[in-house]
Amino acid sequence: MIQRWVLSRELELWQDAGRQVALWWRDDDARIPTAQLDRLLKLARRYETPLTLAAVPDWDRSGLAARLACERQVMVIQHGVDHQNAAGGQGPKAEFPVRYPREVMETRLVEARERLSVMSRFAAVFAPPWNHVHPALNGALRASGYSGLSAFGEDMSHERGFTRLDVHLSLLGDCGERPFAGADSFIARFAKLLRERRRTGRWDQPIGLQTHHLDHDEAAWRGLEDFLDHTTRSAAIGWTSINQLLAGEGVRRPADAGLAVDRVAKSAGRGRVRI
C-alpha cells in the first residue's frame, strides 16, 4: 500500500506542475505469430497504446509481417541479428562480445535488417539482445544506415540523425531475466523514475516499458493490463509511439481526446493504481 501511495502522490505532483510524462512500450523477442503475441496485440488495441515490437531477424519473418499487417498501432524494430549468445561464458551474454570485429558486425547488421524489410511498419532502430551494447555498436549502426539504438537505462538523446531511445521499466525485472517480481517492486521502480525526472527537471525524458510476451506468467499479464488501464486514465501520463519520439514530437493521448478527458474525470480513484 505504501508504494501505491507514493506513486499516486508522484503523479499528483506531475499533474500539479502541468506536466505529462511520456511513456513508450517495447516488447522483445517476437519471431512468429503465437497465442501470446495475440494477447499482447489485443491489449495494445484495447487501450489504444502504441507498441514497438523488437523482432529477431534470424529467419524469414514473413509470417510475422502478415500477422502485423493490420495492426496499425504496432511498429517493428530489429532485435539483434540472431539472438545467439556468442560470449562463450566469458562475460555477460552478448551477440557481439567486446572483441567482436566491427567490420563483421556491420555486415551482419545489414544482412539481418534485410530480413525485416517485409514489415509494413519498420523503424531502423536496433535493440541488442540482453541490452548489451558493444563499444563499437554505435559507430557500426551509423555506418550501416540505422537511425537509432534502444537498450536499457539511459536517457533519450539525439545526435546528428541518430537517436538513443532506451527502456527503463522492466515488467519482469532485471531487464527481463526473471518472472514478474510483483506489483510493489514494479510500482516502486516507476515512482522512482518519475521522481528522478521531476527533481532534475528532466520532464521531457520519456520512460520506456520493456515486456517479453513469450515469458509472461498470469501475474505478469495481470500486472501489464492494470498498468495500461491506469496509465491511459491518468492525466499526468501520455503514451507515445517510437515514430513520434524519433521525430522529437511530444506525448500522444488516446485518439479520442474527449473520451480521454471523460475517462480521467470518471476514474473513481484518480492517481491510485491497482497493479
Rosetta silent file (secondary structure, phi, psi, omega in degrees, C-alpha in Angstrom):
SEQUENCE: MIQRWVLSRELELWQDAGRQVALWWRDDDARIPTAQLDRLLKLARRYETPLTLAAVPDWDRSGLAARLACERQVMVIQHGVDHQNAAGGQGPKAEFPVRYPREVMETRLVEARERLSVMSRFAAVFAPPWNHVHPALNGALRASGYSGLSAFGEDMSHERGFTRLDVHLSLLGDCGERPFAGADSFIARFAKLLRERRRTGRWDQPIGLQTHHLDHDEAAWRGLEDFLDHTTRSAAIGWTSINQLLAGEGVRRPADAGLAVDRVAKSAGRGRVRI
SCORE:     score description
SCORE:     0.000 S_00000001
   1 L     0.000  -35.185 -179.446    0.000    0.000    0.000 S_00000001
   2 H   -62.399  -43.956 -179.490    2.872    2.391    0.740 S_00000001
   3 H   -63.184  -37.597  178.563    4.275    2.023   -2.780 S_00000001
   4 H   -65.383  -39.780  178.717    0.857    2.722   -4.284 S_00000001
   5 H   -66.165  -40.730  179.944    0.507    5.889   -2.216 S_00000001
   6 H   -60.987  -44.422  179.213    3.991    7.044   -3.259 S_00000001
   7 H   -66.039  -42.414  178.203    3.144    6.606   -6.946 S_00000001
   8 H   -57.917  -44.970 -179.647   -0.209    8.334   -6.539 S_00000001
   9 H   -65.249  -40.256 -179.688    1.481   11.306   -4.861 S_00000001
  10 H   -63.936  -41.969  178.314    4.178   11.479   -7.532 S_00000001
  11 H   -65.184  -35.325  175.735    1.602   11.560  -10.319 S_00000001
  12 H   -63.210  -39.619  178.767   -0.243   14.326   -8.486 S_00000001
  13 H   -64.528  -39.068  176.079    2.973   16.383   -8.374 S_00000001
  14 H   -63.935  -44.758 -178.630    3.404   15.973  -12.121 S_00000001
  15 H   -65.660  -41.309  178.708   -0.195   16.959  -12.739 S_00000001
  16 H   -61.565  -30.687  178.753    0.057   19.969  -10.398 S_00000001
  17 L   -82.363   -1.022 -178.985    3.101   21.110  -12.388 S_00000001
  18 L    70.818   30.297 -176.268    1.087   20.880  -15.606 S_00000001
  19 L  -116.041  154.524  171.708    3.368   18.151  -16.929 S_00000001
  20 L  -125.657  134.136  172.987    2.882   14.791  -18.596 S_00000001
  21 E   -83.279  137.392  177.823    5.408   12.002  -18.575 S_00000001
  22 E   -89.140  122.814  175.747    5.868   10.365  -21.973 S_00000001
  23 E  -108.424  140.555  169.491    5.597    6.580  -21.885 S_00000001
  24 E  -136.038  162.880 -166.364    6.565    4.253  -24.724 S_00000001
  25 E  -130.643  123.487  174.987    6.444    0.473  -24.939 S_00000001
  26 E  -121.388  123.829  175.334    8.963   -2.045  -26.321 S_00000001
  27 E  -111.889  132.451 -172.095    8.233   -5.776  -26.317 S_00000001
  28 E  -103.332  157.891  166.800   11.130   -8.108  -27.147 S_00000001
  29 E    83.169   17.679  176.406   11.734  -11.451  -28.885 S_00000001
  30 E   -65.945  136.249  176.038    8.928  -11.576  -31.486 S_00000001
  31 L  -134.019  -51.091 -176.420    9.572  -14.145  -34.203 S_00000001
  32 L  -137.355  162.379  174.838    6.315  -15.765  -35.316 S_00000001
  33 L   -62.778  133.308  178.430    2.595  -15.391  -34.601 S_00000001
  34 L  -141.425  168.355  175.696    1.717  -17.028  -31.272 S_00000001
  35 H   -63.189  -36.667  178.303   -1.144  -17.024  -28.801 S_00000001
  36 H   -65.549  -39.417  177.405    0.965  -14.839  -26.503 S_00000001
  37 H   -64.463  -42.233  177.253    1.523  -12.323  -29.294 S_00000001
  38 H   -58.075  -40.950  179.988   -2.225  -12.232  -29.988 S_00000001
  39 H   -64.966  -41.100  178.335   -2.830  -11.499  -26.319 S_00000001
  40 H   -62.955  -47.291 -178.386   -0.286   -8.691  -26.366 S_00000001
  41 H   -64.226  -36.193  177.781   -1.759   -7.117  -29.507 S_00000001
  42 H   -62.056  -41.114  177.189   -5.257   -7.326  -28.058 S_00000001
  43 H   -64.412  -43.477 -179.978   -4.125   -5.316  -25.026 S_00000001
  44 H   -61.657  -40.253  178.264   -2.463   -2.691  -27.221 S_00000001
  45 H   -68.540  -43.545 -176.504   -5.660   -2.305  -29.270 S_00000001
  46 H   -60.342  -40.647 -176.744   -7.921   -2.226  -26.234 S_00000001
  47 L  -100.331   10.108  176.419   -6.000    0.588  -24.582 S_00000001
  48 L    51.739   46.715 -173.161   -5.109    2.389  -27.835 S_00000001
  49 L  -109.901  122.705  175.957   -1.455    2.153  -26.871 S_00000001
  50 L   -59.780  138.102 -176.785    1.390    2.402  -29.397 S_00000001
  51 E  -129.899  134.666  174.101    3.533   -0.737  -29.282 S_00000001
  52 E  -110.149  118.357  177.326    7.044   -1.356  -30.587 S_00000001
  53 E   -96.212  122.047  174.902    7.860   -4.991  -31.300 S_00000001
  54 E   -90.370  104.382 -173.121   11.551   -5.838  -31.272 S_00000001
  55 E   -98.323  139.892 -179.677   11.666   -8.727  -33.753 S_00000001
  56 L   -86.092  117.717 -176.256   14.515  -11.216  -34.063 S_00000001
  57 L   -92.022   49.971 -176.517   15.649  -11.412  -37.721 S_00000001
  58 L   -90.438   -0.596 -179.429   17.197  -14.876  -37.504 S_00000001
  59 L  -163.958 -178.244  177.234   14.974  -16.320  -40.223 S_00000001
  60 L   -60.053  123.848 -177.586   12.237  -15.439  -42.692 S_00000001
  61 L  -108.537   25.482 -178.526    9.796  -13.159  -40.840 S_00000001
  62 H   -66.510  -32.226  177.536    7.059  -13.050  -43.498 S_00000001
  63 H   -64.653  -41.781  177.267    4.607  -14.868  -41.196 S_00000001
  64 H   -66.300  -40.498  179.613    5.049  -12.222  -38.528 S_00000001
  65 H   -60.324  -42.564  179.294    4.720   -9.480  -41.152 S_00000001
  66 H   -64.056  -39.575 -179.505    1.389  -10.912  -42.336 S_00000001
  67 H   -65.992  -33.303 -175.457    0.087  -11.086  -38.764 S_00000001
  68 H   -91.575   -3.891 -171.406    1.022   -7.454  -38.097 S_00000001
  69 L   -55.499  -36.182 -177.802   -0.169   -6.021  -41.406 S_00000001
  70 L  -101.263    4.705 -179.436   -3.433   -4.660  -39.964 S_00000001
  71 L   -91.866   83.168 -170.096   -2.066   -3.754  -36.520 S_00000001
  72 L   -74.108  -10.220  176.596   -1.612   -0.044  -37.171 S_00000001
  73 L   -88.548    1.827 -173.313   -0.629    0.753  -33.578 S_00000001
  74 E  -112.132  129.560  169.125    2.438   -1.504  -33.916 S_00000001
  75 E  -110.899  153.724  179.002    5.909   -0.606  -35.172 S_00000001
  76 E  -116.250  136.102  170.286    8.715   -3.130  -35.621 S_00000001
  77 E  -124.429  175.873 -173.787   12.387   -2.617  -34.813 S_00000001
  78 E   -96.403  125.919  179.793   15.323   -5.030  -35.042 S_00000001
  79 L  -106.560   85.856  179.587   16.196   -7.202  -32.056 S_00000001
  80 L    76.279 -166.767  175.903   19.738   -8.338  -32.686 S_00000001
  81 L  -112.112  -32.639  175.300   20.895  -10.357  -35.682 S_00000001
  82 L  -149.144   -4.327 -179.751   20.195  -13.903  -34.443 S_00000001
  83 L    57.087   38.980  175.726   19.775  -13.593  -30.651 S_00000001
  84 L  -110.615  135.791 -179.797   22.536  -16.147  -30.012 S_00000001
  85 L   -76.786  114.924 -179.354   24.972  -15.725  -27.134 S_00000001
  86 L  -103.435    9.059 -176.576   28.490  -15.532  -28.601 S_00000001
  87 L   -76.492  -19.412  177.064   30.233  -14.700  -25.320 S_00000001
  88 L    61.538   33.377  179.043   31.101  -18.342  -24.639 S_00000001
  89 L    79.343    0.046  179.428   30.704  -17.980  -20.899 S_00000001
  90 L  -105.874  102.324 -178.198   33.209  -15.126  -20.757 S_00000001
  91 L    87.437 -175.245 -177.751   31.427  -12.019  -19.574 S_00000001
  92 L   -67.982  159.473  177.002   27.757  -11.111  -19.941 S_00000001
  93 L   -58.374  137.721 -178.571   25.554  -12.609  -22.634 S_00000001
  94 L  -163.721  139.668  169.205   26.085  -10.838  -25.943 S_00000001
  95 L   -69.284  -41.181 -178.962   25.649  -11.344  -29.664 S_00000001
  96 L  -115.997   90.250  176.809   28.673   -9.136  -30.180 S_00000001
  97 L   -60.165  167.391 -172.703   31.233   -9.740  -27.405 S_00000001
  98 L   -54.799  -38.639 -176.525   33.733   -6.963  -26.706 S_00000001
  99 L   -87.477    7.923 -178.410   36.378   -8.347  -29.093 S_00000001
 100 L   -66.238  130.909 -176.791   33.930   -8.872  -31.959 S_00000001
 101 L   -66.329  134.477 -178.472   35.294   -7.213  -35.164 S_00000001
 102 H   -62.465  -39.443 -177.098   33.381   -4.123  -36.206 S_00000001
 103 H   -63.931  -36.219  176.907   33.549   -4.927  -39.933 S_00000001
 104 H   -70.092  -39.387  177.626   31.886   -8.317  -39.362 S_00000001
 105 H   -57.029  -46.944 -178.265   29.324   -6.650  -37.127 S_00000001
 106 H   -62.821  -41.217  178.574   28.367   -4.196  -39.876 S_00000001
 107 H   -61.419  -45.053 -178.228   27.939   -6.978  -42.442 S_00000001
 108 H   -68.984  -35.403  178.074   25.693   -8.983  -40.140 S_00000001
 109 H   -61.535  -45.596 -178.869   23.644   -5.931  -39.181 S_00000001
 110 H   -67.599  -43.290  179.736   22.813   -5.146  -42.802 S_00000001
 111 H   -62.164  -42.323 -179.197   22.035   -8.766  -43.693 S_00000001
 112 H   -68.529  -40.379 -179.965   19.728   -9.183  -40.704 S_00000001
 113 H   -61.937  -34.623  179.461   17.914   -5.913  -41.332 S_00000001
 114 H   -59.483  -31.978 -179.563   17.102   -7.035  -44.868 S_00000001
 115 L   -70.831  -15.626  176.847   15.083   -9.921  -43.419 S_00000001
 116 L   -98.381    5.388 -179.748   12.803   -7.370  -41.742 S_00000001
 117 L   -67.614  -12.632  178.478   12.187   -5.449  -44.964 S_00000001
 118 L   -76.400  -12.225 -178.270    8.915   -7.389  -45.322 S_00000001
 119 L   -74.020  135.707 -179.028    7.436   -5.418  -42.411 S_00000001
 120 L   -76.199  -24.573  178.852    4.953   -2.740  -43.444 S_00000001
 121 L  -132.026   94.414 -174.538    5.857   -0.528  -40.471 S_00000001
 122 E  -127.743  134.014  173.803    9.552   -0.781  -39.666 S_00000001
 123 E  -113.518  133.472 -176.211   11.908    1.686  -37.972 S_00000001
 124 E   -78.384   64.492  177.818   15.652    1.154  -38.428 S_00000001
 125 E  -116.884  136.972 -175.574   16.340    1.032  -34.693 S_00000001
 126 E  -107.527  124.575  175.617   18.483   -1.715  -33.187 S_00000001
 127 L  -111.025  106.473 -176.457   17.691   -3.296  -29.813 S_00000001
 128 L   -70.188  135.801  175.099   20.609   -5.527  -28.750 S_00000001
 129 H   -54.603  144.345 -177.830   19.681   -8.820  -27.067 S_00000001
 130 H    59.149   15.072  179.350   20.211   -8.758  -23.308 S_00000001
 131 H    54.857   29.786 -179.296   20.575   -4.971  -23.745 S_00000001
 132 L   -90.022  122.088 -176.969   24.314   -5.490  -24.220 S_00000001
 133 L  -106.709  109.372  175.398   25.945   -2.588  -26.076 S_00000001
 134 L   -62.101  143.583 -178.408   29.251   -3.398  -27.786 S_00000001
 135 L   -55.531  -29.803 -178.626   31.740   -0.475  -27.536 S_00000001
 136 L   -99.898    7.999 -173.477   31.707   -0.087  -31.345 S_00000001
 137 H   -64.245  -43.416  179.822   27.969   -0.668  -31.809 S_00000001
 138 H   -56.012  -47.904 -179.881   27.000    2.998  -32.211 S_00000001
 139 H   -64.723  -40.067  179.179   29.524    3.510  -34.973 S_00000001
 140 H   -65.183  -39.261  178.985   28.600    0.254  -36.694 S_00000001
 141 H   -65.822  -44.996  178.462   24.915    1.159  -36.641 S_00000001
 142 H   -59.736  -46.228 -178.294   25.534    4.623  -38.091 S_00000001
 143 H   -65.866  -23.898 -177.096   27.746    3.205  -40.834 S_00000001
 144 L   -96.587    6.114  173.701   25.083    0.603  -41.631 S_00000001
 145 L    87.537   18.009  177.629   22.277    3.116  -42.065 S_00000001
 146 L   -83.850  154.397 -179.847   20.418    2.734  -38.779 S_00000001
 147 L  -103.520   -6.589 -179.234   18.596    5.670  -37.196 S_00000001
 148 E  -173.082  171.908  179.805   18.774    4.591  -33.569 S_00000001
 149 E  -134.283  136.548  177.084   19.656    2.265  -30.712 S_00000001
 150 L  -129.153  111.383  176.812   17.404    1.024  -27.923 S_00000001
 151 L  -120.696 -131.779 -176.239   18.958   -0.660  -24.895 S_00000001
 152 E  -136.273  127.895  161.617   18.199   -0.252  -21.166 S_00000001
 153 L   101.084  -12.914 -179.181   18.524    2.530  -18.660 S_00000001
 154 L   -99.282  161.889  176.352   19.874    5.677  -20.308 S_00000001
 155 L   -72.503  157.525  176.316   18.068    8.905  -21.137 S_00000001
 156 L   -67.308  140.772  177.963   16.915    9.616  -24.647 S_00000001
 157 E  -145.993  146.443  175.733   19.449   11.510  -26.757 S_00000001
 158 E  -117.000  136.292  177.101   19.650   12.854  -30.331 S_00000001
 159 E  -151.029  107.076  174.953   22.907   13.316  -32.177 S_00000001
 160 L    46.885   57.434  174.737   23.183   14.078  -35.889 S_00000001
 161 L    79.988    7.203  179.912   20.320   11.895  -37.051 S_00000001
 162 E  -126.157  130.345 -174.795   20.927    9.099  -34.562 S_00000001
 163 E  -116.032  132.835  169.283   18.717    8.549  -31.501 S_00000001
 164 E   -97.671  117.381 -174.229   19.389    6.625  -28.294 S_00000001
 165 L  -132.798   91.100 -173.811   15.969    5.540  -27.037 S_00000001
 166 L   -91.364  162.892  166.237   16.156    3.193  -24.056 S_00000001
 167 E   -97.838  158.238 -173.859   13.634    1.360  -21.930 S_00000001
 168 L  -135.058  -18.166 -170.086   13.791    1.803  -18.158 S_00000001
 169 E  -125.587  101.764 -177.089   10.930   -0.142  -16.578 S_00000001
 170 E   -93.911  125.887  178.811   11.010   -3.929  -16.983 S_00000001
 171 L   -63.504  -33.139 -175.485    7.840   -5.835  -16.232 S_00000001
 172 L   -96.588   -2.850  178.851    9.842   -8.972  -15.489 S_00000001
 173 L    78.915  151.230  178.461   12.653   -7.358  -13.516 S_00000001
 174 H    47.202   51.225  177.748   16.391   -7.406  -14.176 S_00000001
 175 H    56.178   34.490  174.875   15.935   -6.500  -17.854 S_00000001
 176 H    88.343    6.725 -175.128   13.540   -9.391  -18.362 S_00000001
 177 L   -82.290  -14.146 -176.834   15.701  -12.124  -16.864 S_00000001
 178 L  -127.957  161.370  173.939   13.248  -13.110  -14.080 S_00000001
 179 L   -62.504  171.422  179.593    9.494  -13.687  -13.752 S_00000001
 180 L   -52.894  121.446 -174.592    7.230  -10.860  -12.609 S_00000001
 181 L   -81.628   -9.054  179.512    8.659   -9.737   -9.273 S_00000001
 182 L   117.204  157.173 -175.011    5.350   -8.367   -8.023 S_00000001
 183 H   -62.393  -41.328 -175.687    3.346   -5.170   -8.087 S_00000001
 184 H   -61.377  -44.254  179.336    5.172   -3.411   -5.244 S_00000001
 185 H   -64.423  -42.476 -179.590    8.584   -3.695   -6.896 S_00000001
 186 H   -64.723  -45.628  179.990    7.213   -2.587  -10.264 S_00000001
 187 H   -63.812  -42.584 -179.238    5.351    0.384   -8.776 S_00000001
 188 H   -61.411  -40.773  179.038    8.386    1.449   -6.718 S_00000001
 189 H   -64.483  -44.593  179.918   10.577    1.455   -9.824 S_00000001
 190 H   -62.485  -45.579  179.311    8.062    3.519  -11.801 S_00000001
 191 H   -61.929  -38.965  179.584    7.680    6.050   -8.969 S_00000001
 192 H   -63.563  -43.313  178.476   11.472    6.336   -8.656 S_00000001
 193 H   -62.250  -42.662  177.805   11.845    7.092  -12.371 S_00000001
 194 H   -63.251  -44.520 -177.894    9.153    9.769  -12.168 S_00000001
 195 H   -63.621  -42.971  179.841   10.695   11.329   -9.064 S_00000001
 196 H   -61.531  -42.292  179.548   14.183   11.466  -10.589 S_00000001
 197 H   -66.753  -40.522 -179.342   12.892   13.235  -13.692 S_00000001
 198 H   -66.407  -45.707 -175.164   10.853   15.733  -11.678 S_00000001
 199 H   -69.991  -26.079 -179.369   13.642   16.614   -9.253 S_00000001
 200 L  -102.085    5.316  178.119   16.217   17.110  -12.004 S_00000001
 201 L    72.206   18.544 -179.915   13.879   18.962  -14.362 S_00000001
 202 L   -92.802   54.454 -175.634   14.011   16.221  -16.999 S_00000001
 203 L   -59.969  -32.968 -172.940   10.276   16.436  -17.612 S_00000001
 204 L   -89.461   -0.980  178.380   10.617   15.629  -21.308 S_00000001
 205 L   -77.628  118.362 -177.816   12.685   12.465  -20.911 S_00000001
 206 L   -69.300  160.501  172.605   10.427    9.521  -21.827 S_00000001
 207 E  -113.919  127.541 -179.008   10.130    6.349  -19.788 S_00000001
 208 E  -101.710  130.716  174.797   10.243    3.096  -21.716 S_00000001
 209 E   -93.408  130.277  177.500    8.349   -0.018  -20.633 S_00000001
 210 E  -111.556  126.501  175.479   10.002   -3.333  -21.520 S_00000001
 211 E  -128.137  165.783  177.817    7.953   -6.540  -21.774 S_00000001
 212 L  -137.595   89.647 -169.863    8.600  -10.077  -23.053 S_00000001
 213 H   -57.744  -30.723 -178.328    5.293  -11.561  -24.176 S_00000001
 214 H   -73.660  -16.649 -175.292    6.640  -15.101  -24.537 S_00000001
 215 H  -107.985    0.613 -176.238    7.821  -15.178  -20.904 S_00000001
 216 L   -73.231  133.229  166.275    4.819  -13.695  -19.089 S_00000001
 217 L   -91.996 -179.233 -176.078    3.041  -15.730  -16.460 S_00000001
 218 H   -63.140  -34.940  178.150   -0.518  -14.843  -15.441 S_00000001
 219 H   -62.906  -40.496  179.040    0.703  -12.469  -12.740 S_00000001
 220 H   -67.009  -41.912  178.058    2.737  -10.563  -15.327 S_00000001
 221 H   -61.714  -42.135  178.464   -0.197  -10.368  -17.748 S_00000001
 222 H   -64.775  -42.285  178.651   -2.441   -9.014  -14.979 S_00000001
 223 H   -61.843  -40.576  178.859    0.222   -6.510  -13.942 S_00000001
 224 H   -65.108  -45.496 -179.027    0.603   -5.335  -17.532 S_00000001
 225 H   -63.284  -42.293  179.030   -3.128   -4.915  -18.068 S_00000001
 226 H   -65.711  -36.499  177.410   -3.563   -2.969  -14.836 S_00000001
 227 H   -63.842  -45.831  178.582   -0.605   -0.747  -15.747 S_00000001
 228 H   -63.623  -41.779 -179.692   -2.110    0.027  -19.157 S_00000001
 229 H   -61.150  -45.041 -178.390   -5.530    0.637  -17.621 S_00000001
 230 H   -70.525  -46.472 -173.364   -4.184    3.092  -15.076 S_00000001
 231 H   -69.607  -27.744  176.769   -1.740    4.948  -17.288 S_00000001
 232 L   -79.850   -8.279  176.164   -4.283    5.541  -20.053 S_00000001
 233 L   -98.426  -23.760 -172.766   -6.599    7.104  -17.462 S_00000001
 234 L   -76.892  131.696  177.525   -4.076    9.342  -15.710 S_00000001
 235 L   -71.106  -13.840 -178.675   -3.921   12.997  -16.758 S_00000001
 236 L   -92.404    2.633 -174.692   -0.219   13.021  -15.792 S_00000001
 237 E  -129.739  136.743  174.097    0.703   10.337  -18.333 S_00000001
 238 E  -132.238  128.932  177.325    0.741   10.331  -22.124 S_00000001
 239 E   -84.016  141.921 -179.426    1.564    7.348  -24.326 S_00000001
 240 L  -136.321  160.767 -178.933    3.681    7.990  -27.391 S_00000001
 241 L   -97.497  162.059  178.330    4.980    5.971  -30.329 S_00000001
 242 H   -64.006  -33.609  178.132    8.565    5.304  -31.296 S_00000001
 243 H   -62.919  -41.749  178.840    7.994    7.269  -34.513 S_00000001
 244 H   -65.031  -40.203  179.426    6.974   10.352  -32.562 S_00000001
 245 H   -67.299  -40.600  178.117    9.992   10.048  -30.286 S_00000001
 246 H   -64.574  -30.200  179.351   12.377    9.625  -33.210 S_00000001
 247 L   -86.707   -2.754  179.448   10.823   12.731  -34.756 S_00000001
 248 L    77.277   22.560 -179.582   11.206   14.689  -31.499 S_00000001
 249 L   -89.576  170.201 -176.826    7.452   15.061  -31.002 S_00000001
 250 L   -83.716 -167.364 -175.978    5.539   15.155  -27.713 S_00000001
 251 L   -72.635  158.664  179.584    3.334   12.661  -25.958 S_00000001
 252 E  -113.219  122.633  170.456    0.298   11.060  -27.529 S_00000001
 253 L   -86.083  166.045  177.247   -3.045   10.952  -25.790 S_00000001
 254 L   -54.222  156.524 -171.527   -5.647    8.375  -26.887 S_00000001
 255 L   -56.503  -38.544  179.439   -7.167    9.041  -30.319 S_00000001
 256 L   -96.681   98.021 -174.766  -10.422   10.398  -28.909 S_00000001
 257 H   -61.930  -36.736  179.220   -9.321   13.294  -26.696 S_00000001
 258 H   -62.813  -41.374  177.438  -12.836   13.828  -25.390 S_00000001
 259 H   -63.892  -39.441 -179.983  -13.048   10.230  -24.297 S_00000001
 260 H   -60.120  -45.061  179.371   -9.649   10.543  -22.601 S_00000001
 261 H   -63.230  -41.078 -179.210  -10.825   13.519  -20.532 S_00000001
 262 H   -65.331  -38.329  179.591  -14.021   11.719  -19.628 S_00000001
 263 H   -64.547  -39.958  179.102  -12.103    8.617  -18.551 S_00000001
 264 H   -65.296  -45.103 -176.616   -9.907   10.704  -16.272 S_00000001
 265 H   -64.951  -35.541 -175.227  -12.870   12.532  -14.766 S_00000001
 266 H   -88.675   -9.353 -179.872  -14.839    9.367  -14.131 S_00000001
 267 L   -66.685  114.389 -171.760  -11.954    7.368  -12.706 S_00000001
 268 L   -62.097  -32.604 -177.988  -13.035    6.902   -9.104 S_00000001
 269 L  -118.164   59.402 -176.429   -9.522    6.659   -7.766 S_00000001
 270 L   -55.109  128.781 -178.644   -7.529    9.122   -9.866 S_00000001
 271 L    88.881   -2.177  178.954   -3.858    8.651   -9.062 S_00000001
 272 L  -106.047  144.493 -179.222   -4.400    5.235   -7.479 S_00000001
 273 L  -118.947  152.569  179.957   -3.134    2.084   -9.073 S_00000001
 274 L  -103.116  -14.229 -175.219   -4.296   -1.489   -8.767 S_00000001
 275 L   -67.779    0.000    0.000   -1.169   -3.246  -10.024 S_00000001
